């Protein structure tokens, strides 16, 4: 049975925790951008996630204990890109539960048709989780079409998941 996960919007009180998580080797080394984030850059990023309705972020909790993070960036009408990670040291399997709840949250709270994801090729866990929770691997060209981006990031796989209908 999957653990019960709840999601809540990020707030200023989460700042230090999120920066520590993002800069930890367990998270950072599986990100597209593997550099350590400065406190100043993090503050700017967090402020945007709190105040910009097109750049949303939530903290995943299990019994009020933070266990993960998800962000959604609305790109075009009906499409948002997401990214996520589990807290360093969080139990095995919690990432899939966080992601499943994140898809449900997006369906319930965002006016979207598609959720898209970009996963670095070395992140085998994330690649598996995306497939397990209903994402479909897509071509570079479909990624560009859905996102409106002008180019693809080398060394990545691209996914989409429909957010309307069953599932």
C-alpha positions in Angstrom: 0.0 0.0 0.0 1.3 3.5 -0.9 2.0 5.9 1.9 -0.5 8.7 2.3 1.0 11.9 0.9 -0.4 15.4 1.2 0.7 18.5 -0.7 0.9 22.1 0.4 2.2 25.3 -1.2 5.8 26.2 -0.5 6.3 29.2 1.8 9.2 31.2 3.1 9.6 28.9 6.1 10.6 26.1 3.7 13.5 28.1 2.2 16.5 26.6 4.1 15.1 23.0 3.9 14.5 23.2 0.1 18.0 24.7 -0.5 19.6 22.0 1.6 17.7 19.3 -0.3 18.5 20.8 -3.7 22.2 21.2 -3.0 22.6 17.7 -1.5 24.4 15.2 -3.6 21.4 12.8 -3.5 19.3 15.4 -5.4 21.8 17.7 -7.2 23.6 15.0 -9.1 20.4 13.8 -10.7 19.3 17.2 -11.9 19.9 18.8 -15.4 21.7 21.7 -13.7 24.1 20.0 -11.2 25.7 23.1 -9.9 25.1 24.2 -6.2 22.5 26.9 -5.9 23.5 30.1 -4.0 21.3 31.4 -1.3 20.6 34.5 -3.4 19.6 32.6 -6.4 17.5 30.3 -4.3 15.7 33.3 -2.6 14.8 34.7 -6.1 13.6 31.3 -7.2 11.5 30.7 -4.1 9.9 34.2 -4.3 8.8 33.4 -7.9 7.3 30.1 -6.8 5.3 31.8 -4.0 4.1 34.8 -6.1 3.9 33.8 -9.7 0.8 31.8 -10.6 2.5 30.2 -13.6 5.4 28.9 -11.5 4.0 26.8 -8.6 5.7 24.7 -6.0 4.4 22.3 -3.4 6.0 20.4 -0.5 4.9 16.8 -0.1 4.3 15.6 3.4 3.8 12.2 5.0 2.1 12.7 8.4 3.1 16.4 8.4 6.8 15.4 7.8 8.3 16.9 4.6 9.3 14.1 2.2 9.5 15.7 -1.2 9.1 18.6 -3.5 7.3 19.3 -6.8 7.2 22.3 -9.1 4.9 23.1 -12.0 5.8 25.7 -14.7 2.8 26.5 -16.9 4.3 26.9 -20.4 1.5 27.3 -22.8 -2.3 27.0 -22.6 -3.0 23.5 -21.2 0.7 22.4 -20.7 2.9 22.5 -17.7 6.4 21.1 -17.1 7.0 19.5 -13.8 10.0 18.6 -11.8 10.3 16.8 -8.4 12.6 15.1 -5.9 12.3 13.3 -2.7 13.9 14.6 0.4 17.5 13.2 1.0 17.2 10.2 3.2 13.5 9.7 2.6 12.3 6.1 2.6 12.5 4.0 -0.6 9.4 4.2 -2.7 8.3 7.6 -1.3 9.2 9.3 -4.6 6.7 7.3 -6.6 4.0 8.1 -4.0 4.9 11.8 -4.1 4.7 11.8 -7.9 1.3 10.0 -8.0 -0.1 12.6 -5.6 1.5 15.3 -7.7 -0.3 14.2 -10.8 -3.6 14.0 -8.9 -3.0 17.5 -7.5 -2.3 18.9 -11.0 -5.5 17.3 -12.3 -7.5 18.8 -9.4 -5.9 22.2 -9.2 -4.6 23.3 -12.6 -6.4 23.8 -15.9 -4.1 21.6 -17.9 -4.4 19.0 -20.6 -0.8 17.8 -20.4 2.0 17.5 -17.9 5.4 17.2 -19.4 8.8 16.2 -18.0 12.4 16.3 -19.0 14.6 13.7 -17.3 18.4 13.5 -17.5 19.4 10.1 -19.0 21.4 9.1 -15.9 18.4 9.4 -13.6 17.1 5.8 -14.0 14.8 6.0 -11.0 12.9 9.0 -12.3 12.8 7.4 -15.8 11.1 4.3 -14.2 8.7 6.4 -12.0 7.5 8.4 -15.0 6.7 5.2 -16.9 5.0 3.6 -13.8 2.7 6.6 -13.2 1.4 6.9 -16.7 3.8 9.1 -18.6 4.6 8.3 -22.2 8.1 8.8 -23.7 7.9 11.3 -26.5 10.2 12.5 -29.3 12.3 15.6 -29.2 10.0 17.1 -31.9 6.8 16.4 -29.8 8.6 17.9 -26.8 9.3 21.1 -28.7 5.8 21.2 -30.0 4.1 20.8 -26.6 6.5 23.1 -24.7 7.1 25.9 -27.2 10.8 25.6 -26.5 13.2 26.3 -29.3 15.7 23.5 -28.6 16.1 20.3 -26.6 18.5 19.6 -23.8 21.0 17.0 -24.9 21.2 13.8 -22.7 17.6 13.9 -21.7 14.4 11.9 -22.2 11.1 13.7 -22.6 7.7 12.6 -21.3 4.0 13.6 -21.4 1.0 12.6 -19.5 -2.6 13.5 -20.2 -4.4 15.1 -17.3 -8.0 14.8 -18.3 -10.0 11.6 -18.4 -9.3 8.4 -16.3 -6.0 7.6 -14.7 
